[in-house]
Amino acid sequence: MLHAPALQVALPLAAAPLCLLIRHARFAWAFATLVSWGVLAIAVLLVRRVFAEGTVSYALGDWVAPLGIEYRIDMAGALMLLVIAAIGALVMPYARASVEHELREDSIGLFYTCYLLCLTGLLGIVVTGDTFNLFVFLEISSLSSYVLISQGCSRRSLTAAYQYLVMGTIGATFILIGIGLLYMMTGTLNMADLSQRLPAVTDTRTIRVAFAFVTVGVSLKLALFPLHLWLPNAYTFAPSAVSAFIAATATKVGIYVLLRFFFTLFGVSFSFEAMHVGDILVVLAAMAMLVASLVAVFQDNIKRMLAYSSVAQIGYIVLGISLATTAGVGAGMLHLLNHALIKAALFLAVGCIFLRLGSVKIQDIRGIAKRMPLTMAAFVAGGLSLIGVPLTTGFVSKWYLADAALMDGRWPLAVLILFSSLLAVAYVWRVVEAAYLQPAAERVLALKEAPAAMLVPTWLLIAANLYFGIDASLTSGLARRGAEALLGAGGP
Amino acid sequence: MTPEVTVLASIGLPLGATALIAAFHRQPNLRESVTLATALGLFLLNLSLLGPVLEGQRPGVLVVETLPGLSIAFEVEPLGMLFALVASGLWMVNSLYSIGYMRANREHHQTRYYVCFAVALASTMGVAFAGNLLTLFVFYEALTLSTYPLVTHRGSPAAVRAGRTYLGVLLGTSIGLLLFAILWTWGLAGTLNFAPGGILADTASDPVLGVLLFVYMFGIGKAALMPVHRWLPAAMIAPTPVSALLHAVAVVKAGVFTAVKVIVYVFGADLLSNLQGSSWLIYVAGASVILASLVALRADNLKRRLAYSTVSQLAFIVMAAAVLVPLSLIGAVLHIAAHALGKITLFFAAGSIYTASHKTEVSQLAGIGRRMPWTMAAFTVGALSMVGIPLTAGFVSKWYMLLGAIEAQQLVAIAVIILSTLLNAAYFLPIVYTAFFDAPQSAGEQGVQTGHGEAPLPVVAALTLTALGTVALFFVPELPLALAQQMVGAAP
């Protein structure tokens, strides 16, 4: 599989228009599912290759780097590929019932087209070694996700998508300006070349401005507090399957882009010593953890609650990155992976509720645990992982994050991490109390358990949460090696 | 079976039993037989460990390495052995009592009740046999979560509120403080394994260790040191067998057990006695003893009075451990067993009174001893043990504590022991007096039955057994004494 890096992107890209041609809802779904599992298989192959051979470099169309586009996958990229492809593949079996329930029959073909395009964009961002190519893939994933979000069954889906469109476009423009300035100063768009030529010109105002543009632009994409305003609406009003997919992958890829720019392109010494970006990030991350968690406690809509929780969890990840140590970045990447597992599972569970009940408001789900015990048990397990109860992935990442903060001698951050977990107890438990301890309404009593096709992916993710919570050697090893790849590349 | 397998079986047996209990939810007799058989089996398993432990063996099992250097591992040492024996022994009696109580009061959701009980006991075994702080923390949290459905068993708004307090305080202290302290210890010592003589020697300056001790002692919310005791009175809304076994034995003893373990096996008595300013713990615990007794004095609700008495007795154990001389440590360990037997008897009696007559307040108990002679006789034995009068177990442990305090010349501790004896007498003996010697109330209050006799046979049998145990421990304290001496011998 010499061409695996190209296939990783080309397969879903070529499949997307075919999906539109198929049109028929069931066939389109079956085709897209097949493609998403194929994508996962390629990702697994690639990851194994990176494990065995180290960084994989691939010249697209045999045009060598400065002229052509280089695809480049190191350990950090391999980790991301695995997350995106696995979530993308797991969401698909779930999507059929959920999407047929929430979308009009004739737009389902379009839905899977956009889904595959979004997958293409996200994977492309990770494999590419070219900054402009990265921008293109970013746009592919963003534009398709605007469409995906607008397909939600509420009219507010449209405004949510529009809001995201405006914010996302501003972010993309900022990134493009930043890349343009970098090109102006170095004459290259290839990441490896950039990282070699940049040190000579870092002490110029242009590069500093480029750094600022890129940082703000990417922060918008990854919904770093206070640039997260598009996120709650987008997650709340998107179709259930899309909420799960985007929450687990899109913002994570944003974080990956941030890591690439900070560590691979600009380098640790410029980003964190000359520009002091760590000091800014740590404040924003801390605010995200506190403010977004607090806001989540007061939400009545469970999807919106989870959305604010995502903003807080992005804070955790960025907090790890802001430490700029191997331990810190490793902890951040570990939480990136773990949070993808946690949030996808939770959004899928909420999607099951929505399928049956048609609402995800806390006051509407009273007593639902009696009728949908498996769904609610999955939600509780995911919630415990979100809180960070031992033997779940959430505990492992919080342990590493707090440990990294303590190693750096910054114990207030460790305290903050633990305190923010307590806020998670508060918002998760509001749902638990309503579902388990309140008397059920007539409407709830008439419900059935969600279909197996939706429960199985949800529980697979929960099982992954528990497995990687008990034996974290694989995930923490991946994250550590990813961090080493990033910091090693940025070092002297 | 090798001792190592027995350790795993002690945790696996109650967990496995949950499946059977749930399977037999339509056949209550079969279901309760499973519980009784499991309790008996667990006790026998623990007994079979006793021999090897007394011979000086320390059976240990490594289950899984969660993170590099951190594992889920078990090791049986004398203190844990005693705790496991007490908890599993009393679970047998308590199951007998539960059957009488739950059926006589026609409680709902009995299957859930017995399942959660078994999970709670499995967690208790995990706490008792934990080989390192991480394992201890895992099962400590599992114990909190598995007892939550028992506390909110009634499902009423008051129960939900109490559940919030319960979970809020216990998770708040454990995640916010205890986990932080564990992380800190990990950072300082590089290990979390319990070791005789402690692991923190020469790792940090005295003030730092002093702060760490502070974080530990208030982080162990289950030890209910004031002001983190609020969850315990709140938990009294649970059915009485829960209050009896879990909130007088398993959960609270898990707290003081953890506190003693931290003092003996993490800090080490030597390190602490040389630590400047570690005597604050004696004062704080002493104040907790007195204040809780004062609250108990004023409480009219019988279970609330018992709860505050528990808070006071727990602080007593912590104070004795903080005196740090071997004699007082032995006293602390003995008191774990002595208080367990005495307090479970008192709770059994309170539940028996409620079952027979629906009386919950102390002021309603005039003359009840004539109608319920067995119950009130057992109550008297329990009360005498709380006060520490000879012929009951409470005397033995208090004797050792007093000797220890005199040896260490801790005047404050001596004063607290004497004062608390008086206060205990002041709030327990009037109940005994009024039950036997006051004339019964003439007019029946609303909801209160006057023409009642004794509670059902299983209830009476259970409370008679524990009362006999309380007396027996006075005459044959050899076994707990031997285990306590081993623990102290291992940590001179």
Interface residues (C-beta under 8 A of the other chain):
Chain A: L384 I387 G388 V389 P390 L391 V396 W399 Y400 A402 D403 L406 M407 W411 A414 V415 L418 F419 S421 L422 V425 W429 E433 Y436 L437 G469 I470 D471 A472 S473 S476
Chain B: V64 E65 T66 L67 P68 I72 L134 F137 V138 E141 A142 L145 P149 T152 G155 A159 V160 G163 R164 L167 G168 L171 G172 I175 G176 L179 F180 L183 W184 W186 G187
